[in-house]
Amino acid sequence: MNTISTTPAIKISTVFSKPIPKIPGLPAIASGDAIINDKTITKPTELVEGVLHKGTKGVLASVSKAGKTWLLLYMALCIATGRKFLRWNTTRGKVLFINLEIQTAFIKERLQTLMDRLGLKDSGDLDFWNIRGKTADFEALVANIIKAAEGKGYSLIVLDPIYKMMGGKSENGAGGVAVLCNQLERLAEKTGAAVVYSHHFAKGNPKKKTAMDRMSGSGVFARDADSILTLTEHAETGCYTVEMILRNLPQQQSFVVGWEYPVMVVREDLDPEDVQLDKDEPLDTDEGLLHLLKNKPLCSGQWQAEALGLGVSRATFYRIKAELKCRGFVQFDPESKTWSLVVNDEASHDETCETGETETGGEATAGAEVAAGG
């Protein structure tokens, strides 16, 4: 009887040539009931109420030169002194602001300006580490931050801006960004602090993308963060729509902030959906949007939903709405949060709305009037 011999290849494939690597610190597998009954498992403190917990990661993103550093300084100072930040209450805690970009003299000037505006005699529990021009590989930098922060009880660590930590690596490469995000996770875990950094939007019109997709570089940035705040240019000059994407907290309605040097202030009188016109694109016709407001005022969501029913895209709706407001055809009521037709010149607006009712290209005529200045 002939026996079948085992080939060397099969022998090699059935034998583990290397031991399973040991990963220190891995917790034991736990049952759901064990987790439920474990009284030591509690949620971390909310540093910014409804937005950011200690030990988590957050990102503030916007177009370039929108005032991200000013806003992060403002947030850091609010937490370090226990003040309200924009519309949110804060829990006072020690803050480390790691400045990677601005010269120390200008950070000093900004801090003093903010303190004067807020009526503060001191900066509370706010520390700075000004390391412009001193950065190296981000793994080495994080290790040094952990060592410097050890035992100091920081609640928040701010990194401004994140691109300075890339150490020459591309922010478009998922691998390099993933390693950086893992290092930020390590920083949060080792210090117990929330880690918040600033990032910039990609080139192009950000309003054509969801808030989560506006950041430059790899999508890992957006997928990794626990709390994302974006500032998108509003139709009102110097104002921005704030949108939030929150992993561990209930989602919140967007709102508008306006730049009042040296702080951003909440603008309840502005509609967050009223985005800035894209100057590089031709103006559209009104597509019947005026007619939708003929019978009653509508909030932005209702108006947009009815516009979608007419086949008007979301981006087109925003552009037309901004143009109609600019030309004085519609107005926003901050109390009722609704849009309505401007009735100062009833004959003109009635004619425009009647034009919108026609089935023979009237909507294009109304849009042409708007584009020409009414």
C-alpha positions in Angstrom: 0.0 0.0 0.0 1.4 3.3 -1.0 1.4 6.2 1.5 1.0 9.8 0.6 4.0 11.8 1.7 3.6 15.3 3.1 5.3 18.0 1.1 7.6 20.4 2.8 5.3 23.3 1.8 2.4 21.6 3.7 4.5 21.0 6.8 5.6 24.6 6.9 2.1 25.9 6.5 0.8 23.8 9.4 3.4 25.0 11.9 3.4 28.5 13.5 6.9 29.8 12.9 6.5 32.8 15.3 4.9 33.0 18.7 1.7 35.2 19.1 3.0 38.7 20.0 2.1 39.8 23.5 0.3 43.2 23.7 0.6 44.7 27.2 -2.4 46.2 28.8 -5.1 44.3 26.9 -8.1 44.0 29.2 -9.9 40.7 29.8 -13.0 39.9 27.8 -16.1 40.8 29.9 -19.7 39.9 29.6 -22.4 42.5 29.1 -23.8 41.8 32.5 -20.4 42.3 34.1 -20.1 45.7 32.4 -23.6 46.7 33.4 -22.9 45.8 37.0 -19.5 47.4 37.2 -20.0 50.6 39.3 -16.5 51.8 38.5 -17.4 52.4 34.9 -18.6 56.0 34.8 -18.8 58.6 32.1 -16.0 61.2 32.1 -16.6 64.8 32.9 -18.1 67.0 30.2 -15.7 69.9 29.8 -17.9 71.7 27.3 -21.5 70.8 28.2 -23.1 68.6 25.4 -20.0 68.8 23.2 -16.7 67.5 24.8 -15.7 65.0 27.5 -12.4 64.6 29.2 -10.3 61.8 27.7 -11.8 62.2 24.2 -10.6 63.8 21.0 -12.0 66.8 19.3 -11.3 68.8 16.1 -12.2 72.4 15.1 -12.1 72.8 11.3 -12.7 75.7 9.0 -11.4 77.6 6.0 -8.0 79.2 6.4 -7.8 82.4 8.4 -11.3 82.0 9.9 -9.9 82.6 13.4 -9.4 79.0 14.6 -6.6 79.9 16.9 -8.5 82.8 18.4 -11.5 80.5 19.0 -9.4 77.7 20.5 -7.7 80.3 22.8 -11.1 81.6 23.8 -12.3 78.0 24.6 -9.1 77.3 26.5 -9.5 80.5 28.6 -13.2 79.7 29.2 -12.4 76.2 30.6 -9.4 77.5 32.6 -11.6 80.1 34.3 -14.9 78.2 34.3 -16.7 80.6 32.0 -19.4 80.0 29.4 -18.0 79.3 25.9 -20.3 80.5 23.1 -23.6 78.9 24.0 -22.2 76.1 26.2 -21.4 75.9 30.0 -18.0 74.6 30.8 -16.4 72.7 33.7 -13.4 74.5 35.1 -10.1 72.5 34.6 -6.5 72.9 33.9 -5.6 73.5 30.3 -2.4 73.1 28.3 -2.3 75.0 25.1 0.5 73.7 22.8 1.2 76.4 20.3 3.0 75.1 17.2 2.6 78.0 14.8 2.5 81.5 16.3 5.5 83.3 17.8 5.3 83.7 21.6 5.1 87.5 21.5 1.9 87.3 19.4 0.4 84.6 21.6 1.0 86.9 24.6 -0.7 89.7 22.8 -3.7 87.6 21.9 -4.1 86.2 25.4 -3.9 89.8 26.9 -6.5 91.0 24.4 -8.9 88.2 25.2 -8.4 88.7 29.0 -9.2 92.4 28.6 -12.3 91.7 26.6 -13.5 89.2 29.2 -12.6 91.3 32.1 -10.1 88.8 33.5 -7.2 89.8 35.8 -5.5 86.4 35.3 -5.6 83.5 33.0 -6.8 81.0 35.6 -5.6 77.4 35.1 -4.1 78.0 31.6 -0.6 76.9 30.7 1.2 77.4 27.4 3.9 75.4 25.7 5.2 77.5 22.8 7.2 75.2 20.5 7.1 76.8 17.1 10.1 75.6 15.2 10.9 72.9 17.8 8.7 70.1 16.5 10.0 66.7 15.4 8.5 63.3 14.6 5.0 63.3 16.1 5.6 60.0 18.0 8.6 61.7 19.8 6.6 64.9 20.3 3.6 63.0 21.9 6.0 61.1 24.2 7.5 64.5 25.3 4.0 66.0 25.9 3.0 63.0 28.0 6.2 63.4 30.1 5.7 67.1 30.5 2.0 66.7 31.4 2.6 63.9 33.9 1.0 64.5 37.3 -0.2 68.0 36.4 -3.9 67.1 36.1 -4.7 68.7 32.8 -8.4 68.5 31.7 -7.7 69.8 28.2 -4.7 69.7 25.9 -5.0 71.9 22.7 -2.8 71.3 19.7 -2.7 74.2 17.3 -2.5 73.4 14.4 -2.4 69.7 13.7 -0.6 69.9 10.3 2.5 71.0 12.2 2.6 67.6 13.9 2.7 65.7 10.6 6.5 65.9 10.5 6.7 66.0 6.8 4.3 63.1 6.3 1.3 63.7 3.9 -2.0 64.5 5.5 -3.6 62.7 2.5 -2.1 59.3 3.5 -4.4 57.2 5.6 -1.6 55.3 7.1 0.4 58.3 8.4 -2.8 60.0 9.6 -3.9 56.8 11.4 -0.6 56.6 13.2 -0.9 60.2 14.3 -4.5 59.7 15.5 -3.4 56.7 17.5 -0.7 58.8 19.1 -3.4 61.4 20.0 -5.4 58.6 21.5 -2.4 57.6 23.5 -2.0 61.2 24.7 -5.6 61.3 25.8 -5.4 58.0 27.6 -2.2 58.7 29.4 -3.1 62.2 30.6 -6.9 61.7 31.0 -7.3 65.0 29.2 -9.4 65.9 26.2 -7.2 66.4 23.2 -8.5 69.1 20.8 -6.7 70.2 17.6 -7.4 72.6 14.7 -7.5 71.6 11.1 -8.3 73.3 7.8 -10.9 72.6 5.1 -9.9 71.1 1.8 -9.8 73.3 -1.4 -13.1 73.8 -3.2 -16.5 74.8 -2.1 -17.1 73.3 1.4 -20.8 73.8 1.2 -21.1 71.1 -1.5 -19.8 68.6 1.1 -21.2 67.3 4.3 -19.6 68.8 7.5 -17.8 65.6 8.1 -16.2 65.5 4.6 -14.9 69.1 4.6 -11.6 68.6 6.3 -8.4 68.4 4.2 -6.5 65.2 3.8 -7.4 61.7 4.8 -10.9 60.8 5.9 -9.3 59.3 9.0 -9.3 62.7 10.6 -13.1 62.8 10.6 -13.7 59.2 11.4 -11.3 59.3 14.4 -12.5 62.4 16.3 -15.2 62.1 19.0 -16.4 65.7 18.6 -16.2 67.7 15.4 -17.0 71.4 15.1 -16.9 73.0 11.7 -17.1 76.7 10.8 -18.5 77.3 7.3 -18.7 80.8 5.8 -22.2 82.4 6.2 -23.9 84.7 3.8 -23.4 87.5 6.4 -19.8 88.9 6.2 -17.6 87.8 9.1 -20.1 85.1 10.3 -19.8 81.3 10.2 -22.3 78.5 10.6 -21.2 76.1 13.4 -22.0 72.5 12.8 -21.3 69.6 15.2 -20.8 65.9 14.7 -20.8 64.2 18.1 -20.0 60.5 18.8 -20.9 60.3 22.5 -23.5 63.0 22.9 -26.9 63.9 21.3 -26.6 65.8 18.1 -27.2 69.6 18.3 -28.8 72.1 15.9 -26.3 74.2 14.0 -26.1 77.9 14.8 -24.2 81.1 13.6 -21.3 82.9 15.2 -20.0 86.3 14.2 -16.5 87.7 14.6 -16.4 90.6 17.1 -12.7 91.0 17.7 -11.2 89.2 19.6 -14.0 86.7 20.1 -16.8 84.9 18.3 -20.3 85.7 19.5 -23.5 83.7 18.9 -25.8 85.4 16.3 -29.3 84.1 17.1 -30.7 86.6 14.5 -29.1 84.7 11.6 -30.2 81.5 9.9 -27.5 78.9 10.0 -28.7 77.5 6.6 -28.0 80.9 5.0 -24.7 80.0 3.4 -22.4 82.3 1.5 -22.9 82.5 -2.3 -20.3 80.8 -4.4 -18.9 83.6 -6.5 -17.4 81.3 -9.0 -20.7 79.8 -10.1 -23.4 81.5 -12.2 -26.6 82.5 -10.5 -29.6 80.3 -10.8 -33.2 81.2 -11.4 -35.5 81.3 -8.4 -36.9 77.9 -9.4 -40.2 78.7 -7.7 -38.7 79.3 -4.3 -40.5 82.6 -3.9 -43.8 81.0 -4.7 -43.3 78.5 -1.9 -43.5 81.4 0.6 -46.6 83.0 -0.9 -49.1 81.4 1.4 -47.2 81.4 4.7 -43.7 81.8 6.2 -41.5 78.6 6.4 -38.5 77.6 8.5 -35.4 76.7 6.5 -36.0 73.0 6.8 -39.6 73.2 5.5 -38.7 75.6 2.7 -35.8 73.3 1.6 -38.0 70.2 1.8 -40.6 71.8 -0.4 -37.9 73.0 -2.8 -36.6 69.4 -3.0 -40.1 68.4 -4.1 -39.7 70.7 -7.0 -36.4 69.1 -8.0 -34.2 71.8 -6.6 -30.9 70.4 -5.2 -29.7 71.3 -1.7 -26.8 73.3 -3.0 -29.0 75.2 -5.5 -31.5 75.9 -2.8 -28.8 77.5 -0.6 -27.5 79.6 -3.5 -30.9 80.9 -4.5 -32.0 81.6 -0.9 -28.9 83.7 -0.3 -29.4 85.6 -3.5 -33.1 86.3 -2.7 -32.1 87.6 0.7 -29.3 89.7 -0.8 -31.8 91.3 -3.3 -34.4 92.0 -0.6 -37.0 89.6 -1.8 -37.2 87.5 1.4 -36.5 88.1 5.1 -35.7 86.0 8.1 -37.6 86.4 11.4 -35.2 85.4 14.3 -38.1 85.0 16.7 -40.1 82.5 14.7 -37.1 81.2 12.8 -39.0 81.5 9.6 -38.5 83.0 6.1 -41.2 85.1 4.5 -41.6 87.4 1.5 -40.7 91.0 1.9 -43.9 93.0 1.5 -42.5 96.6 1.4 -43.4 96.7 -2.3 -46.4 94.4 -2.6 -47.1 94.9 -6.3 -43.5 94.0 -7.2 -43.4 90.9 -5.0 -46.9 89.8 -6.0 -45.9 90.0 -9.6 -42.8 88.0 -8.9 -44.9 85.3 -7.1 -47.4 85.2 -9.9 -44.6 84.8 -12.4 -43.5 81.8 -10.4 -46.9 80.2 -10.9 -46.7 80.2 -14.7 -45.9 77.0 -16.6 -44.2 78.7 -19.4 -40.8 79.6 -18.1 -42.0 82.2 -15.6 -39.7 81.0 -12.9 -36.7 81.7 -15.1 -38.1 85.2 -15.7 -38.4 85.9 -11.9 -34.9 84.6 -11.5 -33.6 86.8 -14.2 -35.2 89.8 -12.4 -33.4 88.8 -9.2 -30.1 88.4 -11.0 -30.4 91.8 -12.6 -31.1 93.5 -9.3 -34.9 93.3 -9.1 
